[in-house]
Amino acid sequence: MFDKFEKIENVNLKDYCTFKIGGNGKVIVFPRNVYELKKICKECEENNLQFFILGNGSNVLFPDYYFDKVILSLKKFDNIKIIRKNVVFVGAGVKLFVLNKFLLENSLQGLEFSFGIPASVGGFVCMNGGAFGDEVANHILRVKVLRDNKIIWLKRKEIDFSYRNSNIDDIILGVEFKLKSEDKKLIAEKQQQYLLKRKETQPYDKFSAGSVFKRQNNLIPAKVIDTFGLKGVKIGDAEISRKHAGFIVNNGNAKAMDVLALIKYIKLKTGINFEEEIIILK
Ligand SMILES: Cc1cc2nc3c(=O)[nH]c(=O)nc-3n(C[C@H](O)[C@H](O)[C@H](O)COP(=O)(O)OP(=O)(O)OC[C@H]3O[C@@H](n4cnc5c(N)ncnc54)[C@H](O)[C@@H]3O)c2cc1C
């Protein structure tokens, strides 16, 4: 299966997510272009195989058991191109670190808030990632997707973006961003400020998948969890971060079932059925 494409079979899923948790997976395939991607989708359809699109794995919890869906990685969709003044096309596989470096070099401002988030552009747009009062939807002109094996462009206003969510149900191939010209020095300063803030407030040096729960109206999960004194609670090697109660960290050998048990524990103790922000894969 997928003989003509770059792939890894019987893949150790720990290596493909920032949580460093997971059992083995059937296969991960790395199409190099849309032509290959279409062929892979067709092969999945013909063989009745479900697939999951993986970005940089910074918002997912893989199961401890065998994951039998085909994993599609778009990491080779890594081109960045200035289309016209202040408009940049970015492939879905580009990491935010790389994008921010490019924007700095080209004096383009707008996405500094994302500096330090270990995501790919595809995942970040799919999740409508955000921080420090901004979100990626605010900077998008249009999104290039593969739908029913056809390439289409979705204008910003055709997409329903909400808090840490979008209604994009297609494979994101790339995104056009509208940015602003700015002095390099100011962009660099902003990027560093945001990065520093992250390092000060989040368990940046530990394995995690970011905030476990979404905010609900005015309810900030981290604050509630902290108020209930749950920081530092551990199940197995999974721990509610002492630095940021909204994060669960893997101290080394955590299992998905430890994280899931902690999630249950938090809901039980706080009495709030928080909605998960992380994607729990089955
Ligand atoms: C230390 C740390 C800090 C974080 N800080 C923040 C933060 O400040 N703000 C924030 O919003 N998030 C934050 N996160 C969470 C995470 O980075 C975001 O949710 C990010 O958007 C996930 O991107 P990803 O590429 O890793 O996607 P993945 O985790 O790989 O996937 C996430 C979802 O996107 C889908 N997806 C990925 N690529 C595509 C594609 N090409 N087409 C269609 N669907 C796709 C996947 O199927 C999945 O449903 C943090 C995570 C960590 C570990």
The ligand as an SDF file (V2000), in Angstrom:
LIG
                    3D

 53 58  0  0  0  0  0  0  0  0999 V2000
    3.9160   24.4220   24.2260 C   0  0  0  0  0  0  0  0  0  0  0  0
    2.6450   24.6480   23.4480 C   0  0  0  0  0  0  0  0  0  0  0  0
    2.0880   25.9170   23.4030 C   0  0  0  0  0  0  0  0  0  0  0  0
    0.9060   26.1500   22.7060 C   0  0  0  0  0  0  0  0  0  0  0  0
    0.4020   27.4050   22.6720 N   0  0  0  0  0  0  0  0  0  0  0  0
   -0.7250   27.6540   21.9410 C   0  0  0  0  0  0  0  0  0  0  0  0
   -1.2520   28.9860   21.8610 C   0  0  0  0  0  0  0  0  0  0  0  0
   -0.7260   29.9310   22.4120 O   0  0  0  0  0  0  0  0  0  0  0  0
   -2.3770   29.1680   21.1170 N   0  0  0  0  0  0  0  0  0  0  0  0
   -3.0000   28.1520   20.4650 C   0  0  0  0  0  0  0  0  0  0  0  0
   -4.0100   28.3940   19.7950 O   0  0  0  0  0  0  0  0  0  0  0  0
   -2.5280   26.8840   20.5470 N   0  0  0  0  0  0  0  0  0  0  0  0
   -1.4210   26.6160   21.2630 C   0  0  0  0  0  0  0  0  0  0  0  0
   -0.9300   25.3360   21.3530 N   0  0  0  0  0  0  0  0  0  0  0  0
   -1.6900   24.2330   20.7360 C   0  0  0  0  0  0  0  0  0  0  0  0
   -1.3300   23.9190   19.2580 C   0  0  0  0  0  0  0  0  0  0  0  0
   -0.0470   24.3980   18.9290 O   0  0  0  0  0  0  0  0  0  0  0  0
   -2.3590   24.5060   18.3000 C   0  0  0  0  0  0  0  0  0  0  0  0
   -3.6340   23.9500   18.4960 O   0  0  0  0  0  0  0  0  0  0  0  0
   -1.9910   24.3270   16.8140 C   0  0  0  0  0  0  0  0  0  0  0  0
   -2.9380   25.0180   16.0550 O   0  0  0  0  0  0  0  0  0  0  0  0
   -1.9140   22.8840   16.3540 C   0  0  0  0  0  0  0  0  0  0  0  0
   -1.1940   22.8660   15.1420 O   0  0  0  0  0  0  0  0  0  0  0  0
   -0.4660   21.5580   14.6030 P   0  0  0  0  0  0  0  0  0  0  0  0
    0.1130   21.8640   13.2840 O   0  0  0  0  0  0  0  0  0  0  0  0
    0.4440   21.0100   15.6100 O   0  0  0  0  0  0  0  0  0  0  0  0
   -1.7210   20.6160   14.3790 O   0  0  0  0  0  0  0  0  0  0  0  0
   -2.0330   19.1020   14.9140 P   0  0  0  0  0  0  0  0  0  0  0  0
   -1.9210   19.1120   16.3730 O   0  0  0  0  0  0  0  0  0  0  0  0
   -1.1390   18.1730   14.1610 O   0  0  0  0  0  0  0  0  0  0  0  0
   -3.4940   18.9650   14.4290 O   0  0  0  0  0  0  0  0  0  0  0  0
   -4.5180   19.7580   14.9810 C   0  0  0  0  0  0  0  0  0  0  0  0
   -5.7630   19.6410   14.1340 C   0  0  0  0  0  0  0  0  0  0  0  0
   -5.5510   20.2740   12.8910 O   0  0  0  0  0  0  0  0  0  0  0  0
   -5.8380   19.3660   11.8200 C   0  0  0  0  0  0  0  0  0  0  0  0
   -4.9110   19.6670   10.7320 N   0  0  0  0  0  0  0  0  0  0  0  0
   -3.5650   19.7650   10.7890 C   0  0  0  0  0  0  0  0  0  0  0  0
   -3.0700   20.0830    9.5840 N   0  0  0  0  0  0  0  0  0  0  0  0
   -4.1250   20.1590    8.7410 C   0  0  0  0  0  0  0  0  0  0  0  0
   -4.2730   20.4180    7.3510 C   0  0  0  0  0  0  0  0  0  0  0  0
   -3.2240   20.6620    6.5650 N   0  0  0  0  0  0  0  0  0  0  0  0
   -5.5160   20.3990    6.8150 N   0  0  0  0  0  0  0  0  0  0  0  0
   -6.5980   20.1610    7.5800 C   0  0  0  0  0  0  0  0  0  0  0  0
   -6.5260   19.8930    8.8990 N   0  0  0  0  0  0  0  0  0  0  0  0
   -5.3010   19.8970    9.4680 C   0  0  0  0  0  0  0  0  0  0  0  0
   -5.5990   17.9840   12.4080 C   0  0  0  0  0  0  0  0  0  0  0  0
   -6.3000   16.9900   11.6770 O   0  0  0  0  0  0  0  0  0  0  0  0
   -6.1480   18.1920   13.7990 C   0  0  0  0  0  0  0  0  0  0  0  0
   -7.5570   18.0870   13.7760 O   0  0  0  0  0  0  0  0  0  0  0  0
    0.2530   25.0810   22.0480 C   0  0  0  0  0  0  0  0  0  0  0  0
    0.8170   23.7980   22.0740 C   0  0  0  0  0  0  0  0  0  0  0  0
    2.0000   23.5740   22.7720 C   0  0  0  0  0  0  0  0  0  0  0  0
    2.5940   22.1980   22.7900 C   0  0  0  0  0  0  0  0  0  0  0  0
  1  2  1  0
  2  3  1  0
  2 52  2  0
  3  4  2  0
  4  5  1  0
  4 50  1  0
  5  6  2  0
  6  7  1  0
  6 13  1  0
  7  8  2  0
  7  9  1  0
  9 10  1  0
 10 11  2  0
 10 12  1  0
 12 13  2  0
 13 14  1  0
 14 15  1  0
 14 50  1  0
 15 16  1  0
 16 17  1  0
 16 18  1  0
 18 19  1  0
 18 20  1  0
 20 21  1  0
 20 22  1  0
 22 23  1  0
 23 24  1  0
 24 25  2  0
 24 26  1  0
 24 27  1  0
 27 28  1  0
 28 29  2  0
 28 30  1  0
 28 31  1  0
 31 32  1  0
 32 33  1  0
 33 34  1  0
 33 48  1  0
 34 35  1  0
 35 36  1  0
 35 46  1  0
 36 37  1  0
 36 45  1  0
 37 38  2  0
 38 39  1  0
 39 40  1  0
 39 45  2  0
 40 41  1  0
 40 42  2  0
 42 43  1  0
 43 44  2  0
 44 45  1  0
 46 47  1  0
 46 48  1  0
 48 49  1  0
 50 51  2  0
 51 52  1  0
 52 53  1  0
M  END
$$$$
